[in-house]
Amino acid sequence: MAYKYPSEKIFVEALKAKFAGLDLSEQKVEYKRAGYIQNARKREFQAAGERVAEQRGMKQYDVNVHCGGMTLGQRQLVPYKLSTTSDIVEGDDLHYVNNPAMQQMWDDIKRTIIVGMDLAHETLEKRLGKEVTPESIAGYMEAVNHTMPGAAIVQEHMVETHPGLVDDCYVKLFTGDDELADEIDSQYVININDLFDKEGQADQIKAAMGNTTWQAVHIPTIVVRCCDGGNTSRWSAMQIGMSFIAAYNMCAGEAAVADLAFAAKHAAAVQMAEMLPARRARSPNEPGGLSFGYCADMCQTQRIAPDDPVRCTLEVVATGTMLYDQIWLGSYMSGGVGFTQYATAAYTNDVLDDFTYYGYDYALNKYGEDGTAPNDLATATDLATEVTLNAMECYEDYPTLLEDHFGGSQRAGVMAAASACTTGIATGNAQVALSGWYMSMYLHKEGWGRLGFFGYDLQDQCGATNVCSYQGDEGCCLELRGANYPNYAMNVGHQGEYAGITQSAHSGNHDAYCCNPLIKVTFADPSLVFDFSHTRKEYARGAMRTFRPAGERSLVIPAGI
Amino acid sequence: MAYTPQYYPGASHVAVNRRKHMSGDVEKLRTVSDDDLVAALGHRAPGADYPSIHPPLKEMGEPDCPVRQMVEPTPGAAAGDRVRYSQFTDSMYSAPSIPYFRSYYAAINFRGVDPGTLSGRQIVEARERDMEEQCKATIESEMTCPALAGLRGCTVHGHSLRLAEDGLMFDMLQRTHFEGGNVIEDKDQVGVPIDRKVNLGKAMSEAEAKKRTTIYRTDGVKYRDEPEVLDHVHLVHHRRTMYGYRPETAAETAPGVGAVTYKTV
């Protein structure tokens, strides 16, 4: 890609919007201490808190409780621009509780499982003597799309779920066999050739899949809101089994059903996330078990804009930081609200974008095309040093930028991510990119004599040791590391960036996928509620209250609530 | 206690200041009375006895052991003081000290201290009288400008915010203000009002702060212009990456990394 870094810093436009009328480079300012009243959302919260208190007869939200009456807003409460969009939103609306798009992104992952069809077809053909044809597969797809939302299919007297409550639930099929795909009713097919039509991506994916056939199952959002992620495979497998029984006129109790169930639950099932060890006590399909490679593959920007590796990479960062920092670490692991502030630094105000595009321009000029720089420490050192020094200078030259990222952890995450992603795109190697991350952390710490909170003394100081070793307990390729990787398990401001670093290497190589082509295809499906190719735009829609999520209960609750 | 002066690369005055902080070779610039310090810390009333959590060690009949024979208790430990804290915030705008060098200063030059280092704050926990000794030395020295640094037990994000018009580091809780050209503290570390005005003296001028600072900045000593420190970092990165599991085999140099000379005060 021919790219030229612009003459004006990319983040300046956002800063101008946030700090309207102020000199962005001035180191001093008059603090007006206008309090919460300066911000529309805080005023809305205060009024809502008063209503809640009146309705329930017990106090709730009250800004005056904050710090003994010294309310939020002793400095300017600034809005946030979702990077690469023109959408400026309130910070509060980027907390996942206030943002239905963010919730839906996680719901769409948690409610998904991929189940191979080939094992089931072999059972039907070899054990039961059934004929499996494109027509019979279409009949099965009709059956499974009836029953997956919670409808009965082989029983005579059963309760069922209201179709209007579970309208987001469906099953689609995808295959590396073009001939088979062409013969199945298109409403049930994820069309690889159409969706991956750039840079030969469809051929890459089909070559990896071979002639295998898979079903992408999305159980109802409302179900995973009541149950944990481990339920997805069970709900899915039960309905798949019933659908096979109905579509292929099987005996409901015959032993072959066990083979179909075993395939659907285990042998042919691809979970989105692995089960965690007992001390973390989470089932499959919970965020702590989601590998960085899978997270990167869920994001779809590489599919639609492979000629812009920075954008592809940073959409993954946005996906990962929200999921890992805001939901996983911020709620599952710690509780509270503070983690949102870390995560937003990585996907708002075009800051990470600026730092990374700067590095991309530098790397193109020095090393040439994407993915061609030498895979060695010298490259990581060079690129991470230049990107980190540039970023530090930006914070020094633009006090409003420093104020925007008012925590060292925010700055550390953003600078290290820009360094590593630059290195990943340039080299096409995620391990070398990871080395750039640690290089940046060291430089940052030494230059300013500070880094992030205590955790940054752990993983960011000892982590370099794990970059080049794949021995058990000593390291792993980044694609297969995840939120529960040793040393990564507790620290906000890292995991989403690691997912982005994974993507950067594969964007540098212009790969169709990072880790698993099945994941990539499944989340390419335009029928999903959340659009995984435009993560930041979707967050903006959620913040602006224009995103319509699934799993709502308005059909079965009193109106006007 | 006599420690060997510490070593650090770099030729600029920022590097020199870093060596001074680490080695405890810092200039005393002001005097803060014991009672004022106690009030500002907010852990006990000025003049009150030190609360204790155990009897003096001499009265405890401790078992005979080689560690106890080798390590002389600090005064606070010997008396049974509680562990309390002092926490400083240093502005990014050329405050004299920075969190890691505050920690190095404390850990190298004082006994019985537990420094913690974050981006916006640096905490030292120790037995109360030991903590006060370390805090007093710090606050009276060139490591602290009362306008650009401060005792802050909470709300420390002012370190990266723009300075107020009068040059004070932003403080949500307004623990300090200018009065008669001096910086006055009338709230304790966590913002509780105290019944006195602690005079912390005059703020450093911008030029003096830049002369005494330990931070690299584009409007002072540029980090880019200190190649020896950058090479030091590159060497650390190389050695941790290549020899993390076999440190005994680590090379003294790395490809492309210039020679690094570690100097002392």
HADDOCK unambig.tbl for C-alpha pairs under 7 A between the chains (distance, minus, plus):
assign (segid A and resid 27 and name CA) (segid B and resid 162 and name CA) 5.17 0.50 0.50
assign (segid A and resid 27 and name CA) (segid B and resid 163 and name CA) 6.13 0.50 0.50
assign (segid A and resid 28 and name CA) (segid B and resid 162 and name CA) 5.21 0.50 0.50
assign (segid A and resid 28 and name CA) (segid B and resid 163 and name CA) 4.60 0.50 0.50
assign (segid A and resid 28 and name CA) (segid B and resid 164 and name CA) 5.40 0.50 0.50
assign (segid A and resid 28 and name CA) (segid B and resid 165 and name CA) 5.37 0.50 0.50
assign (segid A and resid 29 and name CA) (segid B and resid 162 and name CA) 6.37 0.50 0.50
assign (segid A and resid 29 and name CA) (segid B and resid 163 and name CA) 6.41 0.50 0.50
assign (segid A and resid 29 and name CA) (segid B and resid 164 and name CA) 5.35 0.50 0.50
assign (segid A and resid 29 and name CA) (segid B and resid 165 and name CA) 5.37 0.50 0.50
assign (segid A and resid 30 and name CA) (segid B and resid 164 and name CA) 5.83 0.50 0.50
assign (segid A and resid 30 and name CA) (segid B and resid 165 and name CA) 5.48 0.50 0.50
assign (segid A and resid 31 and name CA) (segid B and resid 164 and name CA) 6.50 0.50 0.50
assign (segid A and resid 74 and name CA) (segid B and resid 172 and name CA) 5.93 0.50 0.50
assign (segid A and resid 393 and name CA) (segid B and resid 218 and name CA) 6.32 0.50 0.50
assign (segid A and resid 396 and name CA) (segid B and resid 217 and name CA) 6.50 0.50 0.50
assign (segid A and resid 396 and name CA) (segid B and resid 218 and name CA) 6.45 0.50 0.50
assign (segid A and resid 399 and name CA) (segid B and resid 162 and name CA) 6.17 0.50 0.50
assign (segid A and resid 402 and name CA) (segid B and resid 160 and name CA) 5.91 0.50 0.50
assign (segid A and resid 402 and name CA) (segid B and resid 161 and name CA) 6.83 0.50 0.50
assign (segid A and resid 403 and name CA) (segid B and resid 160 and name CA) 5.62 0.50 0.50
assign (segid A and resid 403 and name CA) (segid B and resid 161 and name CA) 4.70 0.50 0.50
assign (segid A and resid 403 and name CA) (segid B and resid 162 and name CA) 6.80 0.50 0.50
assign (segid A and resid 406 and name CA) (segid B and resid 157 and name CA) 5.98 0.50 0.50
assign (segid A and resid 406 and name CA) (segid B and resid 160 and name CA) 5.38 0.50 0.50
assign (segid A and resid 406 and name CA) (segid B and resid 161 and name CA) 6.72 0.50 0.50
assign (segid A and resid 407 and name CA) (segid B and resid 119 and name CA) 6.79 0.50 0.50
assign (segid A and resid 407 and name CA) (segid B and resid 157 and name CA) 6.60 0.50 0.50
assign (segid A and resid 408 and name CA) (segid B and resid 119 and name CA) 4.78 0.50 0.50
assign (segid A and resid 408 and name CA) (segid B and resid 120 and name CA) 6.92 0.50 0.50
assign (segid A and resid 439 and name CA) (segid B and resid 237 and name CA) 6.10 0.50 0.50
assign (segid A and resid 442 and name CA) (segid B and resid 233 and name CA) 6.41 0.50 0.50
assign (segid A and resid 443 and name CA) (segid B and resid 233 and name CA) 6.32 0.50 0.50
assign (segid A and resid 447 and name CA) (segid B and resid 215 and name CA) 6.61 0.50 0.50
assign (segid A and resid 447 and name CA) (segid B and resid 216 and name CA) 5.80 0.50 0.50
assign (segid A and resid 447 and name CA) (segid B and resid 223 and name CA) 6.42 0.50 0.50
assign (segid A and resid 448 and name CA) (segid B and resid 215 and name CA) 5.31 0.50 0.50
assign (segid A and resid 448 and name CA) (segid B and resid 216 and name CA) 6.30 0.50 0.50
assign (segid A and resid 449 and name CA) (segid B and resid 98 and name CA) 5.36 0.50 0.50
assign (segid A and resid 449 and name CA) (segid B and resid 99 and name CA) 5.90 0.50 0.50
assign (segid A and resid 449 and name CA) (segid B and resid 100 and name CA) 5.06 0.50 0.50
assign (segid A and resid 449 and name CA) (segid B and resid 101 and name CA) 6.69 0.50 0.50
assign (segid A and resid 449 and name CA) (segid B and resid 215 and name CA) 6.86 0.50 0.50
assign (segid A and resid 450 and name CA) (segid B and resid 98 and name CA) 6.82 0.50 0.50
assign (segid A and resid 450 and name CA) (segid B and resid 99 and name CA) 5.69 0.50 0.50
assign (segid A and resid 450 and name CA) (segid B and resid 100 and name CA) 5.92 0.50 0.50
assign (segid A and resid 450 and name CA) (segid B and resid 118 and name CA) 6.26 0.50 0.50
assign (segid A and resid 450 and name CA) (segid B and resid 119 and name CA) 4.76 0.50 0.50
assign (segid A and resid 451 and name CA) (segid B and resid 118 and name CA) 6.41 0.50 0.50
assign (segid A and resid 451 and name CA) (segid B and resid 119 and name CA) 5.05 0.50 0.50
assign (segid A and resid 452 and name CA) (segid B and resid 118 and name CA) 5.63 0.50 0.50
assign (segid A and resid 452 and name CA) (segid B and resid 119 and name CA) 5.06 0.50 0.50
assign (segid A and resid 453 and name CA) (segid B and resid 118 and name CA) 4.65 0.50 0.50
assign (segid A and resid 453 and name CA) (segid B and resid 119 and name CA) 6.23 0.50 0.50
assign (segid A and resid 454 and name CA) (segid B and resid 117 and name CA) 6.62 0.50 0.50
assign (segid A and resid 454 and name CA) (segid B and resid 118 and name CA) 5.94 0.50 0.50
assign (segid A and resid 464 and name CA) (segid B and resid 240 and name CA) 5.94 0.50 0.50
assign (segid A and resid 464 and name CA) (segid B and resid 241 and name CA) 4.79 0.50 0.50
assign (segid A and resid 465 and name CA) (segid B and resid 240 and name CA) 5.37 0.50 0.50
assign (segid A and resid 465 and name CA) (segid B and resid 241 and name CA) 4.52 0.50 0.50
assign (segid A and resid 465 and name CA) (segid B and resid 242 and name CA) 6.96 0.50 0.50
assign (segid A and resid 465 and name CA) (segid B and resid 244 and name CA) 4.67 0.50 0.50
assign (segid A and resid 465 and name CA) (segid B and resid 245 and name CA) 6.91 0.50 0.50
assign (segid A and resid 467 and name CA) (segid B and resid 241 and name CA) 6.69 0.50 0.50
